[in-house]
Amino acid sequence: MTAADAVTAFSLRQVQQIRGDDVHTLRDVDLDIPRGEVVALVGPSGAGKTSLIRLLNRLDSPASGSITYDGSLIETIPVRELRRRVAFVFQAPAMFPGTVAENLAVARDLARAAPNAGAIKIPEPDEALHLAGVDPAFASRDAQSLSGGERQRVSIARALMTGPETLLLDEPTSALDPDVADHIIATVRMLAASMQLTVVMVTHRLEEARAVSTRTVFMEAARVIEAGPTETMFTAPTNERARNFLLRGK
Amino acid sequence: MMLVAPQTASSSVLALSWLDLAFAGALVIVAMAISAWQRLGLARGFAIGAVRAVVQLVAVGYVLTYLIATRRWYLVLLTLLVMLVAATKTATDRQKRGRAKLFVISGTAMLIGAGVTLAYVDVIVLRLHPWYDPQYLIPLFGMIIGNAMNGAALAADRLNSEMELRRGEVEAYLALGASPARASAEAVRRALVAAIMPTLNMLMVVGLVSLPGMMTGQIIGGSSPLTAVRYQIVVVFMLAGAVAMTSVVVALWYRGTFFTAAEQLVSR
């Protein structure tokens, strides 16, 4: 599927974001994220990757510009509905008080309380744990006692409990050991394929972006410099800065 | 209810002369000496504090004498209002965040919490005639507002630190589509416990560990201890209600200032 014939999930036009101290965290961002694709946001620290992904389920709002989801301006979608449909997995996810099962129940109850709850496909907790690569025996564990990798998987399972269409991941592996990180990435790839999720993932590991994504977006200094199919971006990017970063790692 | 008769009381009270007060002042000098000896840097503070205490208390003594003598409802209400504003200012002055908004929040919360409590005690419990009797209303409101003030300050301060500490957790709730109320429920709960707990502790130990000031005063003033105790029971129940009401209004209203209209956390 190419970008041209895909349905667009997110479409950003002329998006600007400015921090309190008048520094642009995003500048003139134009970007389309096609439905069903796995999109990696890459670039040096401070490029604006996390700022951008946080706009997509309205954890933050842009200073100007427009963002649409499924053709609707995101401000016109009730914010709780948007967040249920567009799940967010944090870099260092906070566990809620209680067990793993109770953490999943929080998300399930929120989805069940949605106005259109009947139309949402809410997975069983065991199924969500299985999809996220967590042993179902973990359900009774105290969520606060989990290791970093386990927390990340539980937070993915928790996000799946709202029956989302899109999964946003903000550097999900940056705090993890390389082999734990590899397992998380394999899980994300499997999820995208088996659940037809649209995935947008911020990562600073280029091999990770290349392994998991179908499209890659290169950002630098608050701008989107170049975006395209991952294979093209990692073999023949047209922009010189993108070439330096993606091919030579600098 | 039997009211305390000042005439009979005064006969059994030792009158204090200014010289007696000067002797009492020696105890502040002890505190200043300890401060100088241990280099606490508090000696100057004690000197200023002692002078302030004398000036403030003497002034309030004259004000109360005037209010009790004139018995004008509008002067009584004006006094209560001044007390409310002073308490609100004290409760919000040392808060770290959103002080102007918090002044309105705390002031309204205390008006509700302390006002409802005072009106209830006035009309239902003591059945005062006239309803604005300054001899009762002002001391009672002083105790209510002092405790409500601590409740308001504790609720705001603790909510602020809980929201800071739980920022990740609150945002994780929001990101799943939770309402701000759901996302901050644990922070609000902890803030309320922190605000109300001192009042509960006071109920537990009153009469055992501490003899409350009002009761002590009544007993020294010549009232029967059993009358003093009845008043004190009214007072501690009153404080429980006032602190709980004030704290819950502060916590639930102040909570709203941590979120935007789009249900995002306000940036630090």
HADDOCK unambig.tbl for C-alpha pairs under 7 A between the chains (distance, minus, plus):
assign (segid A and resid 59 and name CA) (segid B and resid 264 and name CA) 5.49 0.50 0.50
assign (segid A and resid 60 and name CA) (segid B and resid 264 and name CA) 6.46 0.50 0.50
assign (segid A and resid 79 and name CA) (segid B and resid 262 and name CA) 6.84 0.50 0.50
assign (segid A and resid 80 and name CA) (segid B and resid 177 and name CA) 4.13 0.50 0.50
assign (segid A and resid 80 and name CA) (segid B and resid 178 and name CA) 6.56 0.50 0.50
assign (segid A and resid 81 and name CA) (segid B and resid 177 and name CA) 6.49 0.50 0.50
assign (segid A and resid 83 and name CA) (segid B and resid 175 and name CA) 5.61 0.50 0.50
assign (segid A and resid 83 and name CA) (segid B and resid 176 and name CA) 5.72 0.50 0.50
assign (segid A and resid 83 and name CA) (segid B and resid 177 and name CA) 4.88 0.50 0.50
assign (segid A and resid 84 and name CA) (segid B and resid 176 and name CA) 5.46 0.50 0.50
assign (segid A and resid 84 and name CA) (segid B and resid 177 and name CA) 5.10 0.50 0.50
assign (segid A and resid 87 and name CA) (segid B and resid 175 and name CA) 6.60 0.50 0.50
assign (segid A and resid 87 and name CA) (segid B and resid 176 and name CA) 6.36 0.50 0.50
assign (segid A and resid 88 and name CA) (segid B and resid 175 and name CA) 5.96 0.50 0.50
assign (segid A and resid 94 and name CA) (segid B and resid 168 and name CA) 5.62 0.50 0.50
assign (segid A and resid 94 and name CA) (segid B and resid 169 and name CA) 5.01 0.50 0.50
assign (segid A and resid 94 and name CA) (segid B and resid 172 and name CA) 6.60 0.50 0.50
assign (segid A and resid 95 and name CA) (segid B and resid 169 and name CA) 6.79 0.50 0.50
assign (segid A and resid 96 and name CA) (segid B and resid 169 and name CA) 6.57 0.50 0.50
assign (segid A and resid 107 and name CA) (segid B and resid 176 and name CA) 6.34 0.50 0.50
assign (segid A and resid 110 and name CA) (segid B and resid 177 and name CA) 6.77 0.50 0.50
assign (segid A and resid 110 and name CA) (segid B and resid 178 and name CA) 6.41 0.50 0.50
assign (segid A and resid 159 and name CA) (segid B and resid 176 and name CA) 6.82 0.50 0.50
